[in-house]
């Protein structure tokens, strides 16, 4: 199946004004001929017949002299007739403007290659033959000079055309699609009205990324350009995170016998597209691709195939345009509603609409295409036409083009038409510059001779041309022979009357013009009805929300993945993150694990329940200790107080009081001074308490030994020994603390890791070894006291305090032995709480088991507090 209106437009130059053209009347018998065509069965062919343009009453007139031995049975693509009219309009404007080509008149030929290579070669050869005679390199119409050829809209047409025209160094303009020539020599004479295809690839990529369409389908033409798109563009798409649910070719028909095969392949392709979960399909094709796309619903209808269609956004390339055969004229075009397409940048030429409104059919004999176009566009027939008249009415010739729906004919200059319009002006300005330059060098040389001798130089002037067209846009070609322009992004909006609008919603600017090359107005887009005017998503699966990470699915493309919750302590704050990450040290994750919250600073304060509890016990124990000290001082002359060295008892009570009070250093706001004082104070004070108990134990032993007759131990009895022992032990602990403070003292620190939501103010011990040395020395004293007291617990003494010391040291050692693992296993402020608890319990244990028995006798049983009772051993 081939599209029947693939034009190669040939721009001709007619030298001089009419009165100065020699032998003009002998060549042109009709007043204003422009187009001529031959007819073969079923196809329209525009063969190489010279055409000329003249201006009468501001209207271009056409004339043709059809061959009488061929019959007329055509299939016309009405949309492409606009390309011819835009060419004629440009020629008309130039010929009316005497400032550009004052002594020359432009004319044109139209050839239809029908996308057949042999016809393209045939038409190219006729350009260098005498009219009506295919004799290459033999041309007698010397007054008519070939200037340039404009080919399109299919790239294959221009590739075949270049094989002949490049030999003659004829400037060639290609529109509609970028051609890829195989020879560098051919590329020198080709000027592409289509920008760099890489810019289009990048534009499609940016469009997909803007809407986050990462799971798409691709359908492309089975030709060289389609293969180049697959090889060049799709790898770049993949690198930017886009995956493909399907990559399919359009079916190709090469003969009538392949129709069934094409239908089958078409049904399979349509099933793949509609059955896909991808909501976006990229269609890469040529101008005729739209015909194939429109065939799918027709095939389904006639094949009685039911497929439950879903919404689909089609993204079409700039080479495509709306085209159709006549039998598709009344077919639905709803599939285009909401589609997005790229198009070579264009602007509306206002006078072109007026030109189209003046186009009518009364002088159909002067235009070889208008009769066939008119009959197909309006569904009518002319009396002399041999077209099938069934279902048609007679043409009046007064029908108005503006009454036709856009699906048949558009009343504005399309992207392809605008490219043709610019091409005509480009070759005109280049010709003007070349003739001006050559005339300065050879003033007396005739224009015809200049054209004959120097036409090949026109390519150079085309490459360096730069001008502003009638709508104020600058037109020029880059060093690669490509027009330096961008792309427009259109949104297709269809209507029930088979008309449509192409609404510009964005553009892709050339890199040389602006850094921001891609812009789009998302609010202006009308989406397909299926999506209820919400932006479509095209994903393999739903996005992973913040708080989750992507996990690859085995055997699936990278766009397909599972969503796993971030592990504890980590977050993800964006959609579709590959990995979760840790919050900063001073932050912690929220419950949803999608953002970080600033940690709050905490410490064991007086206001919290734990701090209040500890403070209350400290105060109570301190008051009790003060009361006991007062009680002992008040009864210092009683035997029970004097029984075991009252000085040691006072030292013990004062050290226990200080032990209770030093626990307050561990509560409240922490600073550097409290960090320095708390451990040192605690270590020294407790060493005094434990050393006083050790001294008590030693005094018990000495007291028993002193009772033996002749014992010299009695002289060691007294306060001097007790105080010396306490001072000696305390001195050792003090030396350890001084070394600690001198080498690696405690310092204020923050613990950000122990508690998930808190920054804990702590006192870092500095040297852990020294900290455990302090604890170890206290443990050493306590152990010695325990061992000695345990050994003498059964000594026959009236008041043997060793039993109480043994039990109190057992409690003391148990508490501090359990403190070490507890301290190491707790975090944050609970480490401080464990140490306070150990201080209070051990101090309270000493107070309870050493001092309270004496208090009991003093307060409750004062009758026992005398020497006689002590000697009898009742206590």
C-alpha positions in Angstrom: 0.0 0.0 0.0 1.5 3.3 -1.1 0.6 6.9 -0.5 -0.1 8.5 -3.9 1.0 12.1 -3.4 4.7 12.1 -2.6 5.9 15.3 -4.3 9.2 16.5 -5.5 8.7 20.2 -6.1 11.0 21.7 -8.7 11.6 25.4 -8.6 12.3 26.9 -12.0 13.6 30.3 -13.0 12.3 32.1 -16.1 14.8 34.7 -17.2 13.8 38.4 -17.8 10.4 40.0 -18.2 7.9 38.7 -20.7 8.8 41.2 -23.4 12.5 40.4 -23.1 12.2 36.6 -23.2 13.2 35.4 -26.7 10.9 32.9 -28.4 8.7 32.7 -25.4 5.5 32.4 -27.4 6.8 29.5 -29.5 7.3 27.5 -26.3 4.3 28.4 -24.3 1.0 28.3 -26.2 -1.3 28.9 -23.2 -1.3 32.2 -21.4 -0.4 31.0 -17.9 0.5 27.3 -17.7 1.9 26.0 -14.4 1.1 22.3 -13.9 0.8 19.4 -16.2 0.3 15.7 -15.5 0.0 12.4 -17.1 -2.4 9.8 -15.8 -1.9 6.1 -15.4 -4.4 3.6 -14.1 -5.2 4.3 -10.5 -2.3 6.8 -9.9 -1.5 10.4 -10.3 1.9 11.1 -11.9 3.3 14.5 -12.4 5.9 14.0 -15.1 8.6 16.5 -16.1 6.7 19.1 -17.9 7.9 22.7 -17.7 5.6 25.0 -15.8 5.6 28.8 -15.6 3.9 31.3 -13.3 2.4 34.6 -14.3 0.3 37.0 -12.3 -3.2 38.1 -13.3 -5.5 40.1 -11.0 -3.6 39.0 -7.9 -4.6 35.4 -8.6 -2.4 32.5 -9.7 -4.0 30.6 -12.6 -3.2 27.1 -13.6 -3.4 25.3 -16.9 -2.8 21.8 -18.1 -3.1 19.8 -21.3 -3.8 16.2 -20.2 -2.9 13.3 -22.5 -5.9 12.0 -24.4 -4.6 8.4 -24.6 -4.7 7.8 -20.8 -7.7 7.7 -18.5 -8.3 9.4 -15.2 -8.8 7.3 -12.1 -7.1 8.8 -9.1 -6.6 8.3 -5.4 -5.6 11.7 -3.9 -4.4 12.5 -0.5 -6.1 15.8 0.0 -3.9 17.0 2.9 -0.8 17.1 0.7 -2.3 19.5 -1.8 -1.5 22.1 0.9 2.2 21.6 0.1 1.6 22.6 -3.5 -0.4 25.6 -2.6 2.2 26.8 -0.1 4.8 26.5 -2.8 2.6 28.5 -5.3 1.9 31.1 -2.6 5.6 31.6 -1.9 6.4 32.0 -5.7 3.5 34.4 -6.0 4.8 36.6 -3.2 8.3 36.6 -4.6 7.3 37.5 -8.1 5.2 40.4 -6.7 8.2 41.7 -4.7 10.4 43.5 -7.3 13.1 44.2 -4.6 14.3 40.6 -4.6 14.4 39.4 -8.2 13.6 42.5 -10.3 14.5 41.0 -13.7 13.5 37.4 -13.2 10.3 35.4 -12.8 10.0 32.2 -10.8 8.1 29.2 -12.1 7.7 25.6 -10.8 7.1 22.0 -11.8 5.4 19.4 -9.6 6.4 15.8 -10.0 4.7 12.9 -8.2 7.1 10.0 -7.5 4.5 7.9 -5.7 7.3 6.7 -3.4 8.6 4.5 -6.3 12.4 4.8 -6.8 12.2 4.3 -10.6 9.7 7.2 -10.9 11.9 9.4 -8.8 14.9 8.7 -11.1 12.7 9.2 -14.2 11.5 12.6 -13.0 15.0 13.6 -12.0 16.3 12.8 -15.6 13.4 14.8 -17.2 14.6 17.9 -15.5 17.6 17.9 -17.8 15.6 17.0 -21.0 13.5 18.9 -23.4 9.9 19.1 -22.5 8.0 16.0 -23.5 11.2 14.2 -24.6 13.2 12.1 -22.2 16.6 12.8 -23.7 19.0 13.5 -20.8 21.4 16.4 -21.2 19.4 17.7 -24.3 17.3 20.7 -23.5 16.5 23.4 -26.0 14.5 25.7 -23.6 17.5 27.9 -22.9 15.4 30.7 -21.5 14.1 28.5 -18.7 16.8 27.7 -16.1 16.5 25.1 -13.4 17.5 26.7 -10.1 16.7 24.2 -7.3 14.7 21.2 -6.4 12.6 20.8 -3.2 11.9 17.2 -2.4 9.7 15.5 0.2 7.9 14.7 2.4 9.5 11.2 2.5 13.2 10.9 2.9 13.5 8.0 0.5 12.2 10.3 -2.3 15.0 12.8 -1.8 17.7 10.1 -1.4 16.8 8.7 -4.9 16.5 12.2 -6.2 20.0 13.2 -5.0 21.6 10.3 -6.9 20.9 12.2 -10.2 20.8 15.8 -9.1 24.1 15.8 -7.2 25.9 14.9 -10.5 24.7 18.3 -11.8 25.4 20.1 -8.5 21.8 21.2 -8.3 20.8 22.7 -4.9 18.3 20.4 -3.2 16.0 21.1 -0.3 14.4 18.3 1.6 11.4 18.8 3.8 9.3 16.6 6.0 12.0 14.2 7.0 15.8 14.3 7.3 17.4 12.2 4.6 20.7 10.3 5.2 22.8 10.2 2.1 25.4 7.6 1.7 27.9 9.8 -0.1 29.5 12.9 1.2 29.5 14.4 -2.3 25.7 14.2 -2.4 25.4 15.8 1.0 27.2 18.9 -0.3 24.3 19.8 -2.4 21.5 18.9 0.0 20.0 21.4 2.4 17.7 20.0 5.0 14.7 21.9 6.2 14.4 19.4 9.0 16.6 20.1 12.0 19.2 17.7 13.5 17.3 14.5 14.3 19.3 14.2 17.6 17.5 17.3 18.7 14.2 15.6 18.1 15.4 12.5 20.0 16.3 14.8 22.9 13.0 16.6 22.7 11.0 13.3 22.9 13.2 12.2 25.8 12.7 15.5 27.7 8.9 15.2 27.1 8.9 11.7 28.6 11.0 12.6 31.5 8.9 15.8 32.2 5.8 13.7 32.6 7.7 10.8 34.3 6.6 8.4 31.6 9.2 5.6 32.2 7.3 2.6 30.9 6.4 3.2 27.2 5.9 1.4 23.9 7.5 2.2 20.6 6.1 1.6 17.1 8.3 2.5 14.2 8.4 2.4 10.4 10.2 -0.6 8.9 12.8 1.5 7.0 16.2 3.0 7.5 15.1 6.0 9.5 13.1 3.8 11.8 16.1 1.5 12.4 18.3 4.5 13.0 15.8 5.8 15.6 15.9 2.4 17.4 19.7 2.2 17.3 20.5 5.8 18.2 17.6 7.0 20.4 16.4 4.1 22.5 19.8 3.4 24.2 19.9 7.1 25.3 16.3 6.7 26.6 17.4 3.6 28.6 20.3 5.5 30.1 17.9 8.1 31.4 15.6 5.6 33.1 13.0 4.7 30.4 12.0 1.1 29.7 10.1 -0.3 26.8 7.1 -2.6 27.2 7.2 -3.3 23.4 9.2 -2.3 20.4 7.2 -3.1 17.2 7.5 -2.4 13.5 4.6 -1.3 11.3 3.7 -4.1 8.8 4.9 -3.6 5.3 3.1 -4.7 2.1 5.1 -5.2 -1.0 2.5 -6.9 -3.2 -1.3 -7.6 -3.3 -0.7 -11.1 -2.2 0.7 -9.9 1.1 -2.5 -8.1 2.1 -3.6 -11.0 4.3 -0.2 -11.1 6.0 -0.3 -7.4 6.6 -3.7 -7.6 8.1 -2.6 -10.4 10.4 0.5 -8.5 11.5 -1.5 -5.3 11.9 -4.0 -7.1 14.2 -1.1 -8.5 16.3 0.5 -5.1 16.5 -2.7 -3.5 17.6 -3.3 -6.2 20.2 0.2 -5.6 21.6 -0.4 -1.8 21.8 -3.8 -1.9 23.3 -3.0 -4.8 25.6 0.0 -3.1 27.1 -0.1 -1.5 30.5 2.0 1.3 29.1 -0.2 4.3 28.7 2.2 6.1 26.3 3.2 4.9 22.8 5.9 6.7 20.8 5.2 6.5 17.1 8.2 7.1 14.9 7.2 7.3 11.2 7.0 9.3 8.0 4.2 11.4 6.7 2.3 8.3 5.4 2.4 6.5 8.8 -0.8 8.2 9.9 -2.6 6.3 7.1 -1.5 3.0 8.6 -2.4 4.1 12.1 -5.9 5.0 10.9 -6.2 1.6 9.3 -6.2 -0.3 12.5 -9.8 0.5 13.7 -11.0 -0.2 10.1 -9.3 -3.6 10.0 -10.8 -4.4 13.4 -14.3 -3.5 12.3 -14.1 -5.5 9.0 -12.4 -8.4 10.7 -15.0 -8.4 13.5 -12.3 -8.4 16.1 -13.2 -7.1 19.6 -10.4 -5.6 21.7 -11.3 -3.8 24.9 -9.4 -0.6 24.3 -7.9 1.5 27.0 -6.7 5.1 27.1 -3.5 5.8 25.3 -1.3 8.9 24.8 0.4 8.8 21.4 3.6 10.8 21.1 4.3 11.3 17.4 7.5 12.5 15.6 7.8 15.6 13.5 8.0 13.7 10.2 4.4 12.6 10.7 1.3 14.6 9.7 -2.4 14.0 9.3 -2.9 12.2 6.0 -5.6 9.7 4.9 -7.0 8.0 1.9 -10.5 8.9 0.6 -12.1 5.7 2.1 -10.8 6.9 5.6 -12.5 10.3 5.2 -15.5 9.4 7.4 -13.6 7.2 9.9 -13.3 8.2 13.5 -10.2 10.1 14.6 -10.8 10.0 18.3 -7.6 8.0 18.8 -5.8 11.3 18.2 -7.6 13.2 20.9 -5.0 14.2 23.5 -2.1 13.0 21.5 1.2 14.9 21.5 3.4 15.5 18.5 6.5 17.3 17.5 6.6 19.5 14.5 9.3 21.6 12.9 8.9 25.1 14.2 6.4 27.2 12.2 4.5 30.4 12.4 1.2 31.3 10.9 1.5 33.3 7.7 -1.7 35.4 7.7 -1.9 36.1 4.0 -1.8 32.4 3.2 -5.3 32.0 4.5 -6.5 34.7 2.2 -4.7 33.0 -0.7 -6.5 29.7 0.1 -9.9 31.4 0.2 -9.3 32.6 -3.3 -8.5 29.1 -4.5 -11.5 27.6 -6.4 -12.2 25.2 -9.2 -13.8 27.2 -12.1 -10.5 27.3 -13.9 -9.7 23.7 -13.1 -8.2 23.2 -16.5 -5.3 25.5 -15.5 -4.3 23.3 -12.5 -3.5 19.7 -13.0 -4.2 18.8 -9.4 -7.1 20.9 -8.4 -9.8 18.8 -10.1 -8.8 15.5 -8.4 -8.4 17.4 -5.1 -11.7 19.1 -5.4 -13.6 15.9 -6.1 -12.0 14.0 -3.3 -12.3 16.9 -0.8 -15.9 17.7 -1.4 -17.1 14.3 -2.5 -18.4 15.5 -5.8 -17.6 15.1 -9.5 -17.1 17.3 -12.6 -19.1 16.5 -15.7 -16.0 15.5 -17.8 -14.5 13.4 -14.9 -14.4 9.6 -15.3 -14.4 9.1 -11.5 -16.9 6.7 -9.9 -19.9 8.9 -9.3 -21.8 6.7 -6.9 -22.7 8.6 -3.7 -21.3 11.9 -5.1 -23.0 15.1 -6.2 -22.1 17.4 -9.0 -19.3 19.9 -8.3 -20.2 23.5 -8.7 -16.7 24.8 -8.3 -17.9 27.4 -5.8 -17.5 25.2 -2.7 -15.4 26.8 0.0 -12.3 25.3 1.4 -12.9 26.8 4.8 -16.0 24.6 5.1 -13.9 21.5 5.0 -13.0 19.8 8.3 -9.3 19.8 9.2 -9.1 16.1 8.6 -9.6 16.8 4.9 -7.9 20.2 4.5 -6.4 22.7 6.8 -6.8 26.4 6.3 -3.5 27.3 7.8 0.1 26.7 6.9 1.3 23.4 8.5 4.8 22.7 9.6 5.7 21.0 6.3 4.1 23.8 4.3 6.0 26.4 6.3 9.3 24.5 5.5 8.5 24.7 1.8 7.6 28.3 2.1 11.0 29.1 3.8 12.8 26.9 1.2 11.5 29.0 -1.7 12.6 32.2 0.0 16.0 30.7 0.9 16.8 29.8 -2.7 15.5 33.2 -3.9 17.7 35.2 -1.5 20.6 33.0 -2.3 20.1 33.5 -6.0 19.7 37.2 -5.5 23.1 37.4 -3.6 24.8 35.2 -6.1 23.7 37.2 -9.1 24.6 40.5 -7.3 28.1 39.1 -6.5 28.7 37.8 -10.0 27.4 40.9 -11.7 30.0 43.0 -9.9 32.7 40.9 -11.4 31.3 40.8 -15.0 29.0 43.7 -15.6 28.3 43.0 -19.2 27.6 39.3 -18.9 23.9 38.4 -19.4 21.8 36.9 -16.6 21.2 33.8 -18.6 24.9 33.2 -19.1 25.5 33.8 -15.4 23.0 31.2 -14.5 24.4 28.7 -17.0 28.0 29.2 -15.8 27.7 29.7 -12.1 24.6 27.9 -10.9 26.7 25.3 -9.0 27.9 28.2 -6.9 24.4 28.7 -5.6 25.0 26.0 -3.0 27.6 28.1 -1.3 25.2 31.1 -1.1 22.5 28.9 0.3 24.8 27.7 3.1 25.7 31.3 4.1 22.2 32.8 3.6 20.5 34.5 6.5 17.3 36.4 6.1 14.1 37.3 7.9 11.0 35.9 6.3 7.6 37.6 6.1 6.7 36.7 9.7 10.0 38.1 11.0 11.8 34.8 11.8 15.4 34.4 10.9 16.2 31.6 8.4 19.6 30.2 8.0 21.4 26.8 7.6 24.1 25.5 9.9 27.4 24.0 8.9 25.8 20.6 8.4 23.4 21.9 5.9 20.4 21.8 8.3 18.0 24.6 8.9 18.8 26.0 12.3 15.3 25.8 13.9 13.6 24.0 16.7 10.5 22.0 17.2 7.0 22.8 18.4 5.0 20.5 20.6 1.4 20.2 19.7 -1.6 18.8 21.5 -4.3 17.3 19.2 -7.9 18.0 20.1 -10.5 16.3 18.0 -14.2 17.1 17.5 -17.2 15.0 16.5 -17.4 16.6 13.0 -14.0 14.9 12.2 -12.2 18.1 12.5 -9.3 18.8 14.9 -7.0 21.4 16.3 -3.3 21.3 16.9 -2.7 23.4 20.0 0.8 24.5 20.7 1.7 23.6 24.2 5.5 23.8 24.2 8.7 24.0 22.1 12.2 22.8 21.8 14.5 25.7 21.0 17.8 25.4 19.2 20.8 25.1 21.5 22.3 28.3 20.1 19.3 30.4 21.1 18.7 29.7 24.7 20.0 27.6 27.5 16.5 26.4 28.3 15.8 24.4 25.3 12.6 22.6 26.5 9.4 24.3 27.6 5.9 23.0 28.0 2.7 24.3 29.4 1.1 21.3 31.2 -2.0 23.2 32.0 -2.9 23.8 28.4 -2.9 20.1 27.5 -6.1 18.2 26.8 -5.6 14.6 27.8 -7.5 11.6 26.2 -11.0 11.2 27.7 -10.0 7.9 29.3 -7.9 9.8 31.9 -10.7 12.3 32.9 -8.4 15.2 32.3 -5.8 14.1 34.8 -2.1 13.7 33.8 -1.6 10.0 32.7 0.9 7.9 34.3 2.9 5.4 32.4 4.8 3.2 34.8 5.6 -0.5 35.0 4.3 -0.4 38.6 3.3 2.3 41.1 5.9 4.6 42.4 7.7 3.7 45.6 6.5 6.3 48.1 8.8 8.1 50.4 9.8 5.7 53.2 10.3 2.9 50.7 13.1 1.9 48.4 13.1 0.1 45.1 14.0 -3.6 44.8 14.7 -5.1 41.4 12.3 -7.8 40.1 14.1 -10.7 38.7 13.7 -11.2 35.0 12.1 -7.7 34.5 13.5 -4.5 33.1 14.9 -2.0 35.6 11.7 0.1 35.5 9.8 -2.8 37.1 10.5 -3.2 40.8 9.1 -3.9 44.2 8.8 -1.4 47.0 10.4 -2.3 50.3 10.1 -0.4 53.6 13.3 1.3 54.6 15.2 -0.5 57.4 15.1 1.0 60.9 17.0 4.2 61.3 16.9 5.1 57.5 14.6 7.1 55.4 13.8 7.9 51.8 12.3 11.3 51.2 11.6 11.1 47.5 9.7 8.7 45.2 11.4 5.8 43.6 14.7 6.0 45.6 17.1 3.2 45.0 18.5 3.3 48.5 17.5 4.6 51.9 19.9 6.7 53.8 20.7 7.6 57.3 19.5 10.8 58.9 22.2 13.2 60.1 23.4 12.4 63.6 21.4 15.1 65.2 18.1 13.9 63.4 16.0 10.8 63.6 13.5 9.3 61.2 9.8 9.8 61.7 7.4 6.9 61.9 6.7 6.9 58.2 10.5 7.0 57.6 10.1 9.8 54.9 11.8 12.7 56.6 14.2 13.5 59.5 13.2 15.2 62.7 15.7 17.1 64.8 16.6 15.3 68.0 15.9 17.0 71.3 18.7 17.4 73.9 18.0 15.4 77.0 19.7 14.7 80.4 18.6 13.4 83.8 16.8 16.5 85.0 15.2 17.4 88.2 11.8 17.8 86.6 11.3 14.3 85.2 10.0 11.5 87.4 13.3 9.6 87.6 15.1 12.8 88.6 12.5 13.7 91.2 12.7 10.1 92.7 16.4 10.2 93.0 16.4 13.7 94.4 13.8 12.7 97.0 15.9 9.7 98.1 19.0 11.8 98.3 17.3 14.4 100.5 15.7 11.7 102.7 19.0 9.8 103.1 20.9 13.0 103.8 18.4 14.0 106.4 18.6 10.6 108.0 22.4 10.7 108.0 22.4 14.2 109.5 20.0 13.0 112.2 22.2 9.9 112.9 25.2 12.2 113.2 23.4 14.5 115.5 22.2 11.5 117.6 25.8 10.2 117.9 27.2 13.5 118.8 24.5 14.0 121.4 25.3 10.6 122.9 29.0 10.6 122.3 29.7 9.8 125.9 27.6 6.6 125.9 29.3 3.2 125.7 27.6 2.3 122.5 29.1 5.2 120.7 32.5 4.8 122.3 32.5 1.0 121.8 34.2 1.1 118.3 36.0 4.4 117.9 33.6 7.3 117.7 36.0 9.2 115.5 35.7 6.6 112.7 31.9 6.7 113.2 31.8 10.4 112.7 34.1 10.1 109.6 31.9 7.4 108.2 28.7 9.3 108.7 30.1 12.5 107.2 31.5 10.5 104.2 28.1 8.8 103.8 26.4 12.3 103.9 28.8 13.5 101.2 28.2 10.4 99.2 24.4 11.0 99.2 25.0 14.7 98.2 27.5 14.0 95.5 24.8 12.1 93.7 23.2 15.5 93.0 26.2 16.2 90.7 24.8 13.5 88.4 21.4 15.2 88.1 20.5 18.4 86.2 22.2 20.3 83.3 25.6 18.9 82.6 28.6 21.2 82.1 32.3 20.8 82.1 32.7 21.5 85.9 30.2 18.9 86.9 31.9 16.4 84.6 35.2 17.1 86.3 33.8 16.9 89.9 31.3 14.1 89.8 33.5 11.1 89.3 36.4 12.5 91.4 34.2 13.5 94.3 32.4 10.2 94.2 35.6 8.3 94.1 37.4 10.1 97.0 34.3 10.3 99.3 33.5 6.6 98.9 37.2 5.8 99.5 37.0 7.6 102.8 33.8 5.7 103.7 35.2 2.3 102.8 38.6 3.0 104.4 36.8 4.1 107.6 35.0 0.8 107.6 38.3 -1.1 107.0 39.8 0.9 109.9 36.8 -0.2 112.0 37.5 -3.8 111.1 41.2 -3.5 111.9 40.3 -1.9 115.3 38.0 -4.9 116.1 40.9 -7.3 115.5 43.3 -5.1 117.5 40.7 -4.8 120.3 40.4 -8.6 120.6 44.2 -9.1 120.6 44.7 -6.3 123.1 42.6 -8.2 125.7 45.2 -10.9 126.0 47.5 -10.6 129.0 50.9 -9.0 128.1 49.7 -7.9 124.6 51.6 -5.0 123.3 48.8 -4.3 120.8 47.1 -2.0 123.2 49.5 0.8 122.4 48.2 0.8 118.8 44.7 1.3 119.9 43.4 4.9 119.5 42.4 7.6 117.0 45.8 8.0 115.6 45.8 4.6 113.9 42.3 4.9 112.6 42.8 8.4 111.2 46.1 7.3 109.6 44.5 4.4 107.9 41.6 6.5 106.5 44.1 9.2 105.4 46.4 6.6 103.8 43.7 5.0 101.8 42.1 8.3 100.8 45.5 9.6 99.7 46.0 6.7 97.4 42.6 7.3 95.8 43.4 11.0 95.6 46.6 10.3 93.7 44.7 8.1 91.2 42.2 10.9 90.6 45.0 13.5 90.2 46.6 11.3 87.6 43.3 10.8 85.9 42.6 14.6 85.8 46.1 15.3 84.5 46.2 12.8 81.7 42.7 12.3 80.3 40.1 14.0 82.4 36.4 13.7 82.0 34.7 16.1 79.6 31.3 17.2 78.5 30.1 15.2 75.5 27.0 14.4 73.5 25.7 10.9 72.7 23.8 11.0 69.5 23.6 7.3 68.8 22.5 5.6 71.9 18.9 7.0 71.9 17.0 7.1 68.6 15.3 10.4 69.2 17.5 12.1 71.7 20.8 13.8 72.0 22.0 12.9 75.5 24.3 15.2 77.4 26.9 13.0 79.1 30.2 13.2 80.8 32.7 11.3 78.9 35.1 9.6 81.4 38.0 10.5 79.2 40.2 7.6 80.2 38.0 4.6 80.8 41.0 2.8 82.4 41.4 5.5 85.0 37.6 5.4 85.7 37.8 1.7 86.4 40.9 2.2 88.5 38.9 4.4 90.8 36.2 1.8 91.0 38.7 -0.9 91.4 40.5 0.7 94.3 37.2 1.1 96.1 36.4 -2.5 95.3 39.8 -3.5 96.7 39.2 -1.7 100.0 35.7 -3.2 100.2 37.0 -6.6 99.5 39.7 -6.4 102.2 37.1 -5.1 104.6 34.8 -8.0 103.8 37.5 -10.6 104.1 38.8 -9.3 107.4 35.3 -8.8 108.9 34.3 -12.3 107.7 37.2 -13.8 109.5 36.6 -12.1 112.8 32.8 -12.2 112.8 32.8 -14.9 115.5 35.3 -13.3 117.9 34.1 -13.4 121.5 33.4 -9.8 122.1 30.7 -8.1 123.9 29.9 -5.9 120.9 31.4 -7.5 117.8 30.8 -5.0 115.0 32.5 -7.3 112.5 29.2 -9.1 111.8 27.6 -5.9 110.6 30.6 -4.9 108.6 30.7 -8.3 106.9 27.1 -8.0 105.8 27.4 -4.4 104.8 30.5 -5.1 102.7 28.7 -8.1 101.1 25.9 -5.7 100.0 28.4 -3.1 98.9 30.4 -5.4 96.7 27.3 -7.0 95.2 25.9 -3.6 94.2 29.1 -2.4 92.5 29.8 -5.8 90.9 26.4 -5.7 89.3 26.9 -2.0 88.4 29.6 -2.7 85.9 27.6 -4.8 83.4 24.5 -2.7 84.0 26.5 0.5 83.2 27.9 -1.0 80.1 24.6 -2.2 78.8 22.5 0.9 79.4 22.4 3.9 77.1 22.0 7.7 77.5 20.9 9.1 80.7 20.1 5.7 82.1 23.8 5.1 82.5 23.8 8.1 84.9 20.7 6.7 86.6 22.5 3.3 87.1 25.5 5.0 88.8 23.2 7.2 91.0 21.3 4.1 92.0 24.5 2.3 92.9 25.7 5.2 94.9 22.5 5.5 96.9 22.1 1.8 97.5 25.6 1.2 98.6 25.6 4.3 100.9 22.3 3.3 102.3 23.5 -0.2 102.9 26.4 1.0 104.9 24.2 3.3 106.8 21.7 0.6 107.5 23.8 -2.3 108.5 26.6 -0.5 110.4 25.0 2.6 112.0 21.3 1.7 112.5 22.0 -1.1 115.1 23.6 1.5 117.3 20.8 3.9 116.7 18.3 1.2 117.8 20.1 0.9 121.1 20.4 4.6 121.6 16.8 5.4 120.7 14.7 2.3 121.5 16.8 0.5 124.1 18.7 3.1 126.1 18.6 0.6 129.0 21.2 -1.5 127.2 23.5 1.5 126.6 25.7 0.9 129.6 28.9 -0.9 130.5 27.3 -3.7 132.5 25.0 -4.7 129.7 27.9 -4.6 127.3 30.1 -6.8 129.5 27.3 -9.3 129.9 27.1 -9.6 126.1 23.4 -8.9 125.7 23.8 -6.7 122.8 
